Amino acid sequence: MSAQRSAVTAVLAAAALLLATGCSSDDDGDPGGDKSAESSSAETGASPSGDGADAPPEKGSAEVTKTLATGLKSPWGLAPLPGGDLLVSSRDEGTITRVDGESGEKTQVGTVPGVAAEGEGGLMGLALSPTYASDHQVYAYFTTDSDNRIARMLYDEKKPSGQQLGAPDTVFKGIPKGVIHNGGRIAFGPDKMLYAGTGETGETDLAQDKKSLGGKILRLTPDGEPAPGNPFADSPVYSYGHRNVQGLDWDEDKRLWASEFGQDTWDELNEIKAGDNYGWPEVEGKGDGDEDGFHAPVAEWKTSEASPSGVAYAKGSVWMAGLRGQRLWRIPVRGVAGEPKTEAFLTEKHGRLRTVVAAGGDKLWLMTSETDSRGTPEKGDDKILEVRVK
């Protein structure tokens, strides 16, 4: 990280602390408070995985081995394609770009019509259909003039650059929108159902209202219907009491992990259980230890150290990208009972970190977020980095 970025970052951080009046100094990252007696992991942190064999090493590592791509503008979503290339969404420009997984060459796929970028809203999460090999459908979560919604589009690589996206087929709409806290992460789970993290748009009461789509993790069929087996009848809501869910991924035991922006005090990593209440706005972080009915986070951080966005599972650990914290957090969870010992890597070396995805084995793709109006962009920003971890 250059001296210029370090100085500017320090000034901005100090100003943010002085001006904080109810939102995280980097509202891009948020946890939704929590403390739960409803689930087995509420009191003990991460639940043990399998028989505890092959637990991750006590000390991990993360090393940037390559800068794959540069010059990305307000990148947000990152979806690996079969064969190793990547699709990247631009939150503010409403475009999707293909990045060659070897050379980093960029090719514009197309523009998503109807995107209304404002504040933290715009074109955000991307996910490939679970049957992508046959249907070539790309799913996107984005903000419109009226709501946040999820649509799928046919991706035809044979068409000219910039014209490869078919018309959006809206599969789910009506998620509350706001200048802040729009959620945006989507992912298909091991059950081939579509999960979406939403935010409460700054209206905190939405998080506890199970009839509202704000401040939730949703579970949908690929066609956008409430998924079979959801905890609330005829509802897409899978968990609630969230402030602004930003990252979703699963481990080999099919446990769902989610990162969440806190307000002024605590950011969170949660193990998600169907039907559980994660506490926002009643509790932020683990709370005072005497709240009933809220599912406690597995790990918590000061907002200055995290403001988390994407998460990825690799090598027995959850890896969590930090925006304001400008670091990559390692949270070992495989075979770990109780509160895991977290480690920070790449601190303030590459600026704000938005999205991290597993790329197989010990490899991650990590995307920066300096051009989103809250960073201090330098030459080459924003970037996709190849990271090797253990």
C-alpha positions as CSV (number, residue, x, y, z in Angstrom):
1,M,0.0,0.0,0.0
2,S,1.5,3.4,-1.0
3,A,2.2,6.2,1.4
4,Q,-0.5,8.2,-0.3
5,R,-3.1,5.6,0.2
6,S,-2.0,5.0,3.8
7,A,-2.3,8.7,4.6
8,V,-5.6,9.2,3.0
9,T,-6.9,6.0,4.6
10,A,-5.9,7.2,8.0
11,V,-7.6,10.6,7.5
12,L,-10.8,9.0,6.2
13,A,-10.9,6.5,9.1
14,A,-10.5,9.3,11.7
15,A,-13.2,11.3,10.0
16,A,-15.6,8.4,9.8
17,L,-15.2,7.7,13.5
18,L,-16.1,11.3,14.4
19,L,-19.1,11.3,12.0
20,A,-20.6,7.9,12.8
21,T,-24.2,8.4,13.8
22,G,-25.8,5.0,13.5
23,C,-24.1,3.3,10.5
24,S,-20.8,1.6,10.2
25,S,-18.1,4.0,8.9
26,D,-18.1,1.8,5.9
27,D,-21.7,0.8,5.4
28,D,-20.6,-1.5,2.7
29,G,-19.8,-4.1,5.4
30,D,-22.3,-5.0,8.1
31,P,-23.0,-7.7,10.6
32,G,-26.5,-8.3,11.9
33,G,-26.3,-8.7,15.6
34,D,-27.1,-11.9,17.3
35,K,-27.0,-14.3,20.2
36,S,-29.0,-17.5,19.9
37,A,-30.1,-20.3,22.2
38,E,-32.1,-21.8,19.4
39,S,-29.3,-23.7,17.7
40,S,-26.6,-26.0,18.8
41,S,-23.9,-23.7,17.7
42,A,-25.3,-20.6,19.5
43,E,-23.3,-21.0,22.7
44,T,-20.2,-22.8,21.4
45,G,-19.4,-21.0,18.1
46,A,-18.7,-23.3,15.1
47,S,-20.1,-26.7,15.4
48,P,-17.6,-29.6,14.9
49,S,-17.3,-30.9,11.4
50,G,-17.1,-34.6,10.8
51,D,-14.8,-36.4,13.2
52,G,-12.4,-33.5,13.6
53,A,-9.7,-35.2,11.5
54,D,-7.8,-33.2,9.0
55,A,-8.4,-29.9,10.9
56,P,-6.8,-26.9,9.3
57,P,-3.3,-25.9,10.7
58,E,-3.2,-23.7,13.7
59,K,-1.4,-21.1,11.7
60,G,-2.5,-20.3,8.2
61,S,-1.0,-18.2,5.4
62,A,-2.2,-16.1,2.4
63,E,0.2,-15.0,-0.4
64,V,-0.7,-13.1,-3.5
65,T,1.0,-15.0,-6.3
66,K,-0.4,-13.1,-9.3
67,T,-2.3,-10.0,-10.4
68,L,-4.7,-11.5,-12.9
69,A,-6.6,-8.4,-14.1
70,T,-6.5,-4.6,-13.6
71,G,-8.6,-1.6,-14.6
72,L,-12.0,-2.9,-13.3
73,K,-14.6,-0.3,-12.4
74,S,-16.7,-0.7,-9.3
75,P,-16.5,-4.6,-9.5
76,W,-18.8,-6.5,-7.2
77,G,-19.9,-10.0,-8.2
78,L,-17.4,-12.7,-9.3
79,A,-18.5,-16.0,-10.8
80,P,-16.0,-18.6,-12.1
81,L,-16.9,-20.2,-15.4
82,P,-16.2,-23.8,-16.4
83,G,-12.7,-23.8,-17.8
84,G,-11.3,-21.2,-15.4
85,D,-12.4,-17.8,-16.8
86,L,-14.4,-15.4,-14.6
87,L,-17.5,-13.2,-15.0
88,V,-17.3,-9.9,-13.1
89,S,-20.2,-7.4,-12.5
90,S,-19.7,-3.7,-12.4
91,R,-22.0,-2.3,-9.7
92,D,-22.2,1.3,-11.0
93,E,-21.9,0.6,-14.8
94,G,-24.4,-2.3,-14.9
95,T,-22.1,-4.4,-17.1
96,I,-20.7,-7.9,-17.0
97,T,-17.2,-8.6,-18.1
98,R,-15.4,-11.8,-18.9
99,V,-11.8,-12.1,-17.6
100,D,-9.5,-14.7,-19.0
101,G,-8.3,-16.9,-16.1
102,E,-4.8,-17.1,-17.5
103,S,-4.0,-13.9,-19.3
104,G,-6.5,-11.5,-17.5
105,E,-7.7,-10.3,-20.8
106,K,-11.1,-8.5,-20.4
107,T,-14.1,-8.9,-22.8
108,Q,-17.4,-7.1,-22.2
109,V,-20.2,-9.6,-22.2
110,G,-23.1,-7.1,-22.1
111,T,-25.1,-4.6,-20.1
112,V,-27.9,-5.6,-17.8
113,P,-30.9,-3.4,-18.6
114,G,-32.9,-1.8,-15.8
115,V,-30.0,-1.4,-13.3
116,A,-30.4,1.8,-11.2
117,A,-27.1,2.3,-9.5
118,E,-27.2,4.6,-6.4
119,G,-25.2,4.5,-3.2
120,E,-24.6,0.8,-2.4
121,G,-27.1,-0.3,-5.0
122,G,-26.6,-1.4,-8.5
123,L,-25.5,-4.6,-10.3
124,M,-24.1,-6.8,-7.5
125,G,-24.0,-10.6,-7.1
126,L,-23.6,-13.1,-9.9
127,A,-24.1,-16.9,-9.9
128,L,-24.2,-19.6,-12.6
129,S,-27.2,-21.8,-12.9
130,P,-26.6,-25.3,-11.3
131,T,-27.3,-26.7,-14.8
132,Y,-25.1,-24.1,-16.6
133,A,-23.5,-26.7,-18.8
134,S,-26.8,-27.2,-20.6
135,D,-28.7,-23.9,-20.1
136,H,-26.0,-21.3,-20.0
137,Q,-28.0,-19.1,-17.6
138,V,-26.3,-16.4,-15.5
139,Y,-28.2,-15.1,-12.4
140,A,-27.7,-11.5,-11.2
141,Y,-28.9,-9.6,-8.2
142,F,-29.5,-5.9,-9.0
143,T,-31.2,-2.7,-7.9
144,T,-33.9,-1.1,-10.1
145,D,-35.9,2.1,-9.7
146,S,-38.4,0.3,-7.5
147,D,-36.7,-2.7,-5.8
148,N,-33.8,-5.2,-5.6
149,R,-34.4,-8.3,-7.7
150,I,-32.9,-11.4,-9.2
151,A,-33.0,-12.1,-12.9
152,R,-31.4,-14.8,-15.1
153,M,-30.0,-14.2,-18.6
154,L,-28.8,-16.5,-21.4
155,Y,-25.1,-16.1,-22.0
156,D,-24.3,-16.8,-25.6
157,E,-20.5,-16.7,-26.1
158,K,-20.9,-16.9,-29.9
159,K,-22.4,-13.5,-30.2
160,P,-20.3,-10.3,-30.6
161,S,-18.6,-8.8,-27.6
162,G,-21.1,-6.6,-25.7
163,Q,-24.1,-8.4,-27.1
164,Q,-23.8,-11.8,-25.5
165,L,-26.5,-11.4,-22.7
166,G,-30.1,-12.3,-23.4
167,A,-33.0,-10.3,-22.1
168,P,-33.3,-10.6,-18.3
169,D,-35.9,-13.1,-17.1
170,T,-36.9,-11.8,-13.6
171,V,-37.3,-14.8,-11.2
172,F,-37.7,-12.9,-8.0
173,K,-38.5,-9.2,-7.2
174,G,-39.8,-7.0,-4.4
175,I,-36.7,-7.0,-2.2
176,P,-36.5,-3.6,-0.5
177,K,-34.0,-1.1,-1.9
178,G,-32.2,1.8,-0.4
179,V,-29.1,4.0,-0.7
180,I,-27.5,1.7,1.9
181,H,-27.9,-2.0,2.9
182,N,-29.1,-3.6,-0.3
183,G,-27.4,-7.0,0.4
184,G,-26.6,-8.4,-3.0
185,R,-24.8,-11.7,-2.7
186,I,-26.4,-14.7,-4.4
187,A,-25.1,-18.3,-4.6
188,F,-26.5,-21.8,-5.4
189,G,-26.1,-24.2,-2.5
190,P,-25.2,-27.9,-2.4
191,D,-29.0,-28.5,-2.6
192,K,-29.1,-26.6,-6.0
193,M,-31.3,-24.0,-4.4
194,L,-30.7,-20.2,-4.8
195,Y,-29.7,-18.3,-1.7
196,A,-29.7,-14.5,-1.5
197,G,-28.4,-12.2,1.2
198,T,-30.5,-9.0,1.6
199,G,-30.2,-5.8,3.7
200,E,-32.7,-3.9,5.7
201,T,-32.0,-0.6,3.7
202,G,-31.5,1.3,7.0
203,E,-35.0,0.5,8.2
204,T,-34.0,-1.7,11.1
205,D,-37.5,-3.0,11.9
206,L,-37.5,-4.9,8.6
207,A,-34.9,-7.4,9.9
208,Q,-37.3,-8.8,12.6
209,D,-40.4,-8.8,10.3
210,K,-40.6,-12.3,8.8
211,K,-43.1,-11.0,6.2
212,S,-40.5,-8.5,4.9
213,L,-37.7,-9.6,2.5
214,G,-35.3,-7.1,4.0
215,G,-32.6,-8.2,6.4
216,K,-32.9,-11.8,5.5
217,I,-31.2,-14.8,3.8
218,L,-33.7,-16.1,1.2
219,R,-33.8,-19.6,-0.2
220,L,-35.4,-20.0,-3.6
221,T,-35.8,-22.6,-6.3
222,P,-34.0,-21.7,-9.6
223,D,-37.3,-20.4,-10.9
224,G,-37.7,-18.0,-7.9
225,E,-40.3,-19.9,-5.8
226,P,-40.0,-20.5,-2.1
227,A,-37.8,-23.6,-1.8
228,P,-39.2,-26.8,-0.5
229,G,-38.3,-27.4,3.2
230,N,-38.0,-23.7,4.0
231,P,-38.7,-23.0,7.8
232,F,-41.7,-20.8,7.3
233,A,-44.6,-22.0,5.2
234,D,-44.9,-20.6,1.7
235,S,-42.1,-18.1,2.4
236,P,-38.7,-17.6,0.8
237,V,-37.2,-16.5,4.2
238,Y,-34.5,-18.9,5.4
239,S,-33.1,-16.9,8.3
240,Y,-33.8,-13.4,9.6
241,G,-32.6,-10.7,12.0
242,H,-29.8,-9.6,9.6
243,R,-28.5,-6.1,9.0
244,N,-26.8,-6.5,5.7
245,V,-25.6,-9.9,4.5
246,Q,-22.7,-9.7,2.1
247,G,-21.1,-13.1,1.8
248,L,-22.3,-16.7,1.4
249,D,-20.5,-20.0,1.1
250,W,-20.7,-23.6,2.2
251,D,-18.1,-26.1,3.6
252,E,-17.8,-29.8,2.8
253,D,-20.4,-30.6,5.5
254,K,-22.9,-28.3,3.7
255,R,-22.8,-25.8,6.5
256,L,-23.8,-22.3,5.3
257,W,-21.5,-19.4,6.4
258,A,-22.5,-15.8,6.0
259,S,-20.7,-12.5,6.7
260,E,-22.6,-9.4,7.9
261,F,-21.9,-5.7,8.4
262,G,-22.3,-4.4,11.9
263,Q,-23.3,-0.8,12.8
264,D,-20.8,0.9,15.0
265,T,-19.3,-1.9,17.0
266,W,-19.2,-5.5,15.7
267,D,-19.1,-7.2,12.3
268,E,-19.9,-10.9,12.2
269,L,-19.4,-14.3,10.6
270,N,-22.5,-16.5,11.2
271,E,-23.2,-20.2,10.8
272,I,-26.7,-20.1,9.3
273,K,-29.4,-22.4,10.5
274,A,-32.9,-22.6,8.9
275,G,-35.4,-20.4,10.8
276,D,-32.9,-18.9,13.2
277,N,-33.1,-15.2,14.3
278,Y,-29.7,-13.5,14.2
279,G,-30.8,-10.6,16.4
280,W,-30.5,-7.3,14.5
281,P,-31.5,-4.7,15.6
282,E,-31.8,-6.0,19.1
283,V,-28.2,-7.3,19.3
284,E,-25.0,-6.4,17.5
285,G,-22.3,-9.1,17.6
286,K,-22.5,-11.5,20.5
287,G,-24.2,-8.9,22.7
288,D,-24.1,-9.0,26.5
289,G,-24.5,-12.7,26.9
290,D,-28.0,-12.6,28.4
291,E,-30.2,-12.3,25.3
292,D,-32.5,-15.2,24.5
293,G,-33.7,-16.5,21.2
294,F,-30.9,-15.0,19.1
295,H,-28.2,-17.1,17.2
296,A,-24.8,-15.8,18.2
297,P,-22.0,-15.3,15.6
298,V,-19.2,-17.7,15.3
299,A,-16.7,-14.8,15.2
300,E,-16.9,-11.0,15.6
301,W,-14.6,-8.1,14.7
302,K,-14.5,-4.3,15.3
303,T,-16.0,-2.5,12.3
304,S,-12.6,-0.8,11.8
305,E,-11.0,-4.2,11.3
306,A,-13.5,-5.8,8.9
307,S,-16.6,-4.3,7.3
308,P,-16.8,-7.7,5.6
309,S,-18.0,-8.5,2.1
310,G,-17.5,-11.8,0.3
311,V,-16.6,-15.1,1.9
312,A,-15.1,-18.3,0.5
313,Y,-14.4,-21.7,2.0
314,A,-11.0,-23.3,1.3
315,K,-8.5,-25.5,3.2
316,G,-10.7,-26.0,6.2
317,S,-11.3,-22.2,6.8
318,V,-13.7,-19.5,5.9
319,W,-11.8,-16.6,4.2
320,M,-13.5,-13.2,4.5
321,A,-12.7,-10.1,2.6
322,G,-12.7,-6.8,4.5
323,L,-13.6,-3.4,3.0
324,R,-12.9,-0.8,5.6
325,G,-10.5,-3.3,7.3
326,Q,-8.5,-3.8,4.1
327,R,-7.5,-7.3,5.0
328,L,-8.4,-11.0,4.3
329,W,-9.5,-12.8,7.4
330,R,-9.0,-16.5,8.0
331,I,-11.5,-18.3,10.3
332,P,-10.7,-22.0,10.8
333,V,-14.0,-24.0,11.1
334,R,-13.3,-27.6,10.1
335,G,-13.0,-29.7,13.2
336,V,-13.2,-26.7,15.4
337,A,-15.4,-26.5,18.5
338,G,-15.8,-23.3,20.3
339,E,-14.7,-19.9,19.1
340,P,-12.1,-20.1,16.3
341,K,-8.8,-18.3,16.4
342,T,-9.0,-15.8,13.5
343,E,-6.0,-14.4,11.6
344,A,-5.6,-11.4,9.3
345,F,-3.6,-11.3,6.1
346,L,-2.7,-8.8,3.4
347,T,-3.5,-6.0,5.8
348,E,-3.7,-2.6,4.0
349,K,-1.6,-3.9,1.1
350,H,-4.2,-3.9,-1.6
351,G,-6.8,-1.5,-0.4
352,R,-10.5,-2.4,0.2
353,L,-11.3,-6.1,-0.5
354,R,-14.8,-6.8,-1.9
355,T,-15.1,-10.4,-3.1
356,V,-13.3,-13.7,-2.6
357,V,-14.2,-17.0,-4.3
358,A,-12.6,-20.4,-4.0
359,A,-10.8,-21.5,-7.2
360,G,-10.0,-25.1,-6.2
361,G,-7.4,-26.6,-3.8
362,D,-5.4,-23.8,-2.1
363,K,-6.3,-21.1,-4.6
364,L,-8.6,-18.1,-4.1
365,W,-9.6,-15.2,-6.4
366,L,-9.7,-12.0,-4.5
367,M,-11.2,-8.8,-5.9
368,T,-10.4,-5.2,-4.7
369,S,-12.9,-2.4,-4.3
370,E,-11.2,1.0,-4.6
371,T,-13.3,2.5,-7.4
372,D,-16.7,2.3,-5.6
373,S,-16.6,5.9,-4.4
374,R,-15.3,5.0,-0.9
375,G,-11.7,4.0,-1.8
376,T,-8.6,5.9,-2.8
377,P,-8.0,4.4,-6.3
378,E,-4.5,4.2,-7.6
379,K,-3.2,3.2,-11.0
380,G,-4.5,-0.2,-12.0
381,D,-7.4,-0.3,-9.6
382,D,-9.5,-2.3,-9.4
383,K,-7.8,-5.7,-9.5
384,I,-8.4,-9.4,-9.3
385,L,-5.6,-11.2,-7.4
386,E,-4.6,-14.8,-7.2
387,V,-4.0,-15.9,-3.6
388,R,-2.6,-19.2,-2.3
389,V,-3.7,-20.1,1.2
390,K,-3.3,-22.7,3.9
